[in-house]
Amino acid sequence: QVQLVESGGGLVQPGGSLRLSCAASGSIFSIYAMAWYRQAPGKQREMVAIISSAGSTNYPDSVKGRFIISRDNGKKMVYLQMNSLKPEDTAVYYCNMQTPRAYWGQGTQVTVSS
C-alpha cells in the first residue's frame, strides 16, 4: 500500500532554513493532493501547506511567504522549503496524502532555537 517517509528535520537557529522531503510509494501519487501538517506539544495538528495534483498551492497566514511546497510527480516526492524560521515553527512535521482515508508519514522533528 501507500507509504510516506519524511526526512530533513533537525535543529536550526531562528531565521534559518530547512528543506523537508517526503518520499511516496504507490502508483496513485500523481492524482491526489499532498499536504504538510505540523503538531506542537499541547496543540492540534495543523496544515501548513497543500499542493494539488496540478500544482496549485495554498498556505495559512502563519507561514505564507516563508514556506514553499512543491512536488515532483516523476520522482514521487514532495518538498517543503522553510525559510525565516521562528521558534513557534517548532513541531513534528508530517507528510499527508489527501485520499478519503488519508495516508500519513512517521513525522520529522523540526526544532527552531538559539
C-alpha positions as CSV (number, residue, x, y, z in Angstrom):
1,Q,0.0,0.0,0.0
2,V,1.0,3.7,0.0
3,Q,3.8,4.6,2.3
4,L,5.2,8.1,3.1
5,V,8.6,8.8,4.6
6,E,9.7,12.2,5.7
7,S,13.3,13.4,6.1
8,G,15.2,16.6,6.5
9,G,14.2,17.8,10.0
10,G,16.7,19.0,12.6
11,L,17.8,21.8,14.8
12,V,18.1,25.3,13.2
13,Q,18.6,28.8,14.6
14,P,15.8,31.4,14.3
15,G,16.0,33.0,10.8
16,G,17.4,29.9,9.3
17,S,16.1,27.5,6.7
18,L,15.3,23.8,6.3
19,R,14.1,21.7,3.4
20,L,11.9,18.7,4.2
21,S,11.4,15.8,1.8
22,C,8.6,13.2,1.6
23,A,9.1,10.1,-0.5
24,A,5.9,8.3,-1.5
25,S,5.3,4.8,-2.7
26,G,2.5,3.5,-4.9
27,S,1.1,4.3,-8.3
28,I,-1.6,6.8,-7.2
29,F,0.7,9.6,-6.1
30,S,0.1,11.9,-9.0
31,I,-3.7,12.0,-8.8
32,Y,-4.0,13.3,-5.2
33,A,-3.2,16.5,-3.4
34,M,-0.3,16.3,-0.9
35,A,0.0,18.4,2.2
36,W,2.4,19.1,5.1
37,Y,1.0,19.3,8.6
38,R,2.7,20.0,11.9
39,Q,1.9,19.3,15.6
40,A,3.5,21.1,18.5
41,P,3.1,20.0,22.2
42,G,-0.4,20.8,23.5
43,K,-1.7,21.9,20.1
44,Q,-3.8,20.3,17.4
45,R,-2.2,19.1,14.2
46,E,-2.5,21.9,11.6
47,M,-2.0,22.1,7.9
48,V,0.9,24.3,6.8
49,A,0.9,23.7,3.1
50,I,-1.0,21.9,0.4
51,I,-0.4,21.3,-3.3
52,S,-2.9,19.9,-5.8
53,S,-2.1,17.2,-8.4
54,A,-1.9,20.0,-10.9
55,G,0.5,22.1,-8.7
56,S,-1.7,24.8,-7.2
57,T,-0.7,25.7,-3.6
58,N,-2.2,27.2,-0.5
59,Y,-0.8,28.3,2.9
60,P,-2.2,29.6,6.2
61,D,-1.2,33.1,7.2
62,S,1.2,31.8,9.8
63,V,3.6,30.5,7.2
64,K,2.6,32.4,4.0
65,G,5.6,34.0,2.3
66,R,8.1,31.8,4.3
67,F,7.2,28.2,3.3
68,I,7.0,26.8,-0.2
69,I,5.6,23.4,-1.1
70,S,6.5,21.6,-4.3
71,R,6.2,18.2,-5.9
72,D,7.9,16.1,-8.4
73,N,5.4,13.5,-9.8
74,G,8.0,11.7,-11.8
75,K,10.1,11.0,-8.6
76,K,7.0,10.7,-6.3
77,M,8.5,13.3,-4.0
78,V,7.0,16.3,-2.1
79,Y,9.1,19.0,-0.6
80,L,8.7,21.8,2.0
81,Q,11.2,24.6,1.8
82,M,11.0,26.5,5.1
83,N,12.7,30.0,5.3
84,S,12.9,32.6,8.0
85,L,12.1,30.0,10.7
86,K,10.7,31.1,14.0
87,P,10.7,29.3,17.4
88,E,7.0,28.9,17.1
89,D,7.6,26.7,14.0
90,T,9.0,24.1,16.3
91,A,6.9,20.9,15.8
92,V,6.8,17.4,14.3
93,Y,6.1,17.8,10.6
94,Y,4.1,15.2,8.8
95,C,3.5,14.4,5.1
96,N,-0.1,13.6,4.1
97,M,-1.8,12.2,1.0
98,Q,-5.3,13.6,0.7
99,T,-7.1,10.4,-0.1
100,P,-10.5,9.6,1.6
101,R,-8.8,7.5,4.2
102,A,-5.7,9.8,4.4
103,Y,-2.1,8.5,4.4
104,W,0.5,9.8,6.9
105,G,4.2,9.6,7.2
106,Q,6.0,9.0,10.5
107,G,6.9,12.6,11.1
108,T,10.2,14.5,11.3
109,Q,11.2,16.8,14.2
110,V,11.9,20.5,13.4
111,T,13.3,22.5,16.3
112,V,14.0,26.2,15.9
113,S,16.0,27.5,18.8
114,S,19.1,29.6,19.6
